[in-house]
Amino acid sequence: MTFSEKLSELQRESGLTDEELARALKVTVITVRRWKGGKLPNVPNAVALAEHFGVSLNALGLFEEQK
């Protein structure tokens, strides 16, 4: 599962709108929508997302196994 898919799933499960998530993370709604569109967050935002949802960075789908 990609980062954007996992983010959308976590957001859906938590019942947060894009606006609510953006406010909680102190980013713009555009930033949240870019993440959901496939852009990866920077490290501080990735950590904030993981902490907000109570998951690891790995669980966010940010790291893929190298083949």
LINNORUR-V847964 format. One record per pair of residues at least 4 apart in sequence whose ideal C-beta (glycine too) atoms are under 7 Angstrom apart, sorted by sequence separation. I is the first residue (numbers start at 1). GAP is how many residues later the second one is. If there is no record, write none. Layout:
# LINNORUR-V847964
{{I	GAP} {I	GAP}}
This chain:
# LINNORUR-V847964
{{1	4} {2	4} {3	4} {4	4} {5	4} {6	4} {7	4} {8	4} {9	4} {10	4} {16	4} {18	4} {19	4} {20	4} {21	4} {27	4} {29	4} {30	4} {31	4} {32	4} {33	4} {35	4} {41	4} {42	4} {43	4} {44	4} {45	4} {46	4} {47	4} {48	4} {49	4} {55	4} {58	4} {1	5} {11	5} {16	5} {22	5} {27	5} {34	5} {41	5} {50	5} {55	5} {57	5} {58	5} {22	6} {35	6} {50	6} {57	6} {22	7} {50	7} {41	8} {22	9} {11	10} {19	10} {22	10} {50	10} {18	11} {21	11} {46	11} {49	11} {18	14} {46	14} {18	15} {46	16} {27	18} {25	20} {40	22} {25	23} {25	24} {25	27} {7	28} {8	28} {24	28} {7	29} {4	31} {4	32} {4	33} {4	34} {3	37} {14	39} {10	43} {7	53} {6	54} {6	55} {5	56} {3	57} {3	58} {2	59} {3	59} {1	60}}
